[in-house]
Amino acid sequence: MRWHEITVNTTEQAVEMISNFLHEFGAGGVSIEESGTLNKKRDTSLGQWYELPFNDIPEGRAVIKGYFVEGTDLESIMTTLKQSVEGLAEFGIDTGNPSYELREVDDEDWANAWKQYFKPVRITERLTIKPTWEEYTASEGEIILELDPGMAFGTGTHATTSLCLKTLEEVIKGGEDVIDVGTGSGILSIAAAKLGARRVLAVDLDPVAVSSASENSKLNGLEDQIHVKLSDLLGVFKESEAGGGADLGVKLPVQVVVANILAEIILLFLDDVYKVLAPGGCYVVSGVILSKQKDVENGLLAAGFEVEDVRRDGEWVVLIARKR
């Protein structure tokens, strides 16, 4: 089968946003390659070994490729993509004078090539993400998160996701009901369940993500503990109200909500999170670029939350808030 490959040469800062655009426009897959130089500061506190390919991508730059099936209206996608990328400047995101390329490729040119670079990654002392196709022997007390992201966004190694995983490890004490908004590959839901959450509701508006999260839940033996739905938070909340407490897999109000999505989207449903969260409950907010931190903080405070902590990894932050 032939595919159309759209390549965007941009900055590492813009990777998450542009990748999300490509998925929204119907990409059957997205690959990301960042600088392979050894000058980049990397976290080796847990003995991580970064086996990265050398390349000629300048430090701070990234190459994003989106794959679209034959028959796709590429002219429309390219126009909308360029407009969307230009619009990121309004949010303080430097796209670095991006350039675009378009070509046709075969399935085997891309479908599995990225897998050679996705190796087991130890995120914390306890949590390790393991691709399903890799052999790995866990140490005593190590929690393995089996993952095959497929076409869904999120291998768990991006700064925003690793920040969430580290935070969930501290927040989940055992027995909580959790909602994961914008679940993607389901990695955060899986981590919450394996850390001791009673039940998890994972929601996403992307059917590909819902399918991926469901499959990954099964791979980890958690299909009875994680309830995956094609919806947004407001949708499931209204469904529960209309159905007199429709079965969402969790009992409202929940003790933890986690959202690893764009700051602009997070600001749209702060009141909905407040409604589904129990008093004293924790809201873990990620996907927030540094330039948007203050906007999100102010939004949380206005919605009735107390910002308990803010943690940073490069240009990204995670905010830990409590319902007053």
Residue, then its C-alpha position, 0 to 999 in steps of 0.5 A: m500500500r502507498w502512503h503520502e508522507i508529510t514532513v515538517n522540519t521544526t523545533e523540539q518545542a513544537v513537536e507535541m503540538i504539530s504531532n497532534f495537528l497531524h493526528e487531528f487531520g487524519a494521519g495513520g501514523v506519526s514519527i518524530e526524530e530529534s537531534g541525535t547528538l550527545n550534547k543534549k542533557r539527558d536524565t541518567s539518574l536511574g542508569q538510563w542508557y540512551e541508544l540514539p542514532f546519530n543524525d544531522i538534525p541540529e540541536g533543538r530541531a526535530v523532524i516530524k513525519g505524518y502518513f496519510v492514505e492514498g486519496t487523501d486531500l493533501e492540498s487541503i491538509m497542507t494548507t490547514l497544517k501550515q496555518s495551524v503551525e503559524g498560529l502557534a506563535e500566538f501561544g508563545i511556541d517557537t516553530g523555528n521557521p518550519s519547512y515542509e516536504l511531501r512524498e509517497v512511500d510504501d508501508e514497509d518504509w515506515a510502519n515498523a521502522w520506528k520500533q528499533y528506537f523504542k526500547p524499555v525506558r525506566i521512568t522512576e525507581r518503580l515504573t518502566i515502560k516496555p514495548t511489547w516486542e522487546e525482551y526485558t527482565a524486571s527487577e524486584g518491585e519494578i512495575i512494568l507498563e507493557l505498551d504498543p502505541g500503534m497509531a495513537f499518540g504517546t509512547g510515554t517517553h515525552a517530557t509531559t508524559s514522564l512528568c505525569l507518570k512520576t507524579l501519579e506514582e506519588v499521588i496514587k496511594g491505593g484504592e482511588d478512582v481515576i479519570d484520564v482525560g485524553t488517554g492516547s495510548g492509555i499509558l497513564s491509565i495503565a500506570a494508575a491501575k498498576l500503582g493501586a487505583r481501584r478503577v480508571l475511566a480513560v476518555d479520548l475523542d480520537p477513535v484510534a486512541v480509544s482502540s489503542a488504549s483498549e488494546n494496551s489495557k488488555l496487554n497489561g491484563l487490566e481490561d476489567q479495571i480500565h474503562v475506555k470511552l470515546s468521549d470528552l470529560l463533559g460528554v461522560f459527565k452528562e451521560s452519567e447525569a442523564g442516565g442516573g449514574a450511568d456505568l462509567g467504570v468509576k464512582l463519581p466523584v473521583q479522587v484523581v483526574v489526570a489530563n496530559i493535553l494542550a493548555e488551551i484545551i485544559l482551560l476549557f473544562l476546568d469547571d467540569v473537572y471540579k464537578v467530577l473531583a471529590p473535595g481534596g481530590c488531586y488534579v494532575v495537569s500536564g501538556v503545558i508549555l512553560s509560556k502557558q504555565k501562568d495562564v493555567e495556574n490562574g485558570l485553576l485558581a479561578a475554578g476553585f483549585e489550589v495549586e499545590d506544586v509545579r514541576r518542570d522538565g525542559e520547556w514543559v511543566v506539570l501542575i498538581a492541584r487540589k479541589r478546595 
